[in-house]
Amino acid sequence: MLTKETFIQLRDFIYERTGIYFTENKMYLMENRLVNRLNELGLSSFEDYYFYLKYGNEKTKTELLNLYDAVTTNETSFFRNPQQFDAFRTIVIKDYLENGQNTTFGLRIWSAACSTGEEPYTIAIVLLELMEYLKKNIPFSIYATDISPRVLESAKTGIYSEYSMRGVSDNIKKKYFTLTKEKNYKIKEDVKKFVRFDFMNLMDQEAYRLYRNMDTIFCRNVLIYFDEKAKRKVLENLYECLKPGGFLILGYAETLHQQRYGFRPLLFPGTIIYQKG
């Protein structure tokens, strides 16, 4: 059983490394998510698990990755919140194509906290469809990162259930996926080649250096798990990673106070997108 004292120790440990904050009413949620880790390691108590994490040996580094897997939430699907992808399409047309922003080296897009890959693959499909519609080549690269090694491996495999595809039209399914023997959908190599997956912890200050000069950053449904301090740190880093005039796309439940973080809110049908000032 997880005691309140050990819960606080584990909560602070997790927060320090990931920015994810478990409020006291989430104590049972933490217990349910970590109990399998105790069983896997043959530990008899959550207190032992905390000391294993805090004072362990080289094996602890591997266990930290298992911990990240256990505490992160990975609910996603293709074309989730379609109004945001409509807004992204408009941004690409108006800001990068019509207004002639510098895209000599192609669009650079970052899907931060990409989970099992539905978001970055959706971005690639949106751009491929746009190129076909405009009959115009748009060079682009998509960088997709997550803190969970398990979901990154799933994303690289690129096989999805019908549930993940619930927002996808039959036409898109036929063009960009192949149906497996198990009736799942496998993303085609023509889409895969545009996406690069890597491990990244958004609380790791040094890691942001690899993701500079981005035109657009998707960071959806992540900040809701952070407290104000961690949220501020992440937003400041995302701001620095964007090119001047670049765009930040957050989840529907995540809003920024106007001007507070240096972003300018732009209204689109059904959504708000934030532009670097």
FENKA-V650872 format. One record per backbone hydrogen bond with DSSP energy under -0.5 kcal/mol. NH is the residue of the N-H (numbers start at 1). CO is the residue of the C=O. Records with the same first field share a line. If there is no record, write none. Layout:
NH: CO  CO
This chain:
3: 1
7: 3
8: 4
9: 5
10: 6
11: 7
12: 8
13: 9
14: 10
15: 11
16: 12
17: 13
18: 14
19: 14  15
21: 225
22: 20
23: 21
26: 23
27: 24
30: 26
31: 27
32: 28
33: 29
34: 30
35: 31
37: 34
38: 34
39: 35
40: 36
41: 37
42: 38
43: 38
49: 45
50: 46
51: 47
52: 48
53: 49
54: 50
55: 51
56: 52
60: 57
61: 58
62: 58  59
63: 59
64: 60
65: 61
66: 62
67: 63
68: 64
69: 65
70: 66
71: 67
72: 68
76: 74
78: 164
80: 77
84: 81
85: 81
86: 82
87: 83
88: 84
89: 85
90: 86
91: 87
92: 88
93: 89
94: 90
95: 91
96: 91  92
97: 92
98: 93
99: 94
101: 95
103: 101
106: 103
107: 139
109: 107  141
110: 216
111: 109  143
112: 110  218
113: 145
114: 145
117: 114
119: 114
121: 117
122: 118
123: 119
124: 120
125: 121
126: 122
127: 123
128: 124
129: 125
130: 126
131: 127
132: 128
133: 129
134: 130
135: 131
136: 131
141: 107
142: 194
143: 109
144: 142  196
145: 111
146: 198
149: 147
152: 148
153: 149
154: 150
155: 151
156: 152
157: 153
158: 154
159: 154
160: 185
165: 161
166: 163
168: 165
173: 169
174: 170
175: 171
176: 172
177: 173
178: 186
180: 184
183: 180
185: 160
186: 178  184
187: 158  185
188: 176
191: 188
192: 188
193: 189
194: 191
195: 192
196: 142
197: 195
198: 144
200: 146
202: 200
204: 201
205: 203
207: 204
208: 204  205
209: 206
210: 207
211: 208
212: 209
214: 241
215: 108
216: 108
217: 247
218: 110
219: 217  249
225: 222
226: 223
227: 19
231: 227
232: 228
233: 229
234: 230
235: 231
236: 232
237: 233
238: 234
239: 235
240: 236
241: 237
242: 238  239
243: 214
245: 276
246: 243
247: 215
248: 274
249: 217
250: 248
251: 219
254: 251
255: 253
259: 263
260: 257
261: 257
262: 259
264: 275
265: 263
266: 273
268: 271
271: 268
273: 266
274: 248
275: 264
276: 246
277: 262
